[in-house]
Structure formats: structure tokens, C-alpha cells
């Protein structure tokens, strides 16, 4: 397993975890969990930013991994 693959899994699992936390908070809010609206929006906004960040890092990591693999196999100079 290459170093890129080792970094790929934590990004993916972190991304899935953030989405699950966000879904849990939204479901709790729908079912009447008392959370002030401003705090709810701040938490959801923070989760959205983190999801976008980890999604971006996952894509960049995947792209560099593919580029490195092609270079290692002498398909790229």
C-alpha cells in the first residue's frame, strides 16, 4: 500500500464521519431537539466547510496518487 493510499482512507472516513454528524444534528433539530437557531447554523456551516475541505483534499490526494502511479509505470515523463 503506497503512502497516497494510506492518506486516502483517513480523508474518506473523516468525510463520511462529518456527513453522518451533520445528518444526525439535522435529524435531531427536525425532531425537536432544543438548539438555538444561530448555534445550529454555525455548527452546520462549520460542518459544510469541513466537508468541502476534506472532499477537496480527497480529490487532490487521489489525483496526485493517479499521477504518481502513471509516472512510476513510465507512462508519464
Secondary structure, DSSP 8 states (H G I E B T S, - for coil): --HHHHHHHHHHHHHHHHHHHHHHHHHHHHTT----HHHHHHHHHHHHHHHHHHHHHHHHHHHHHHHHHHHHTTS--
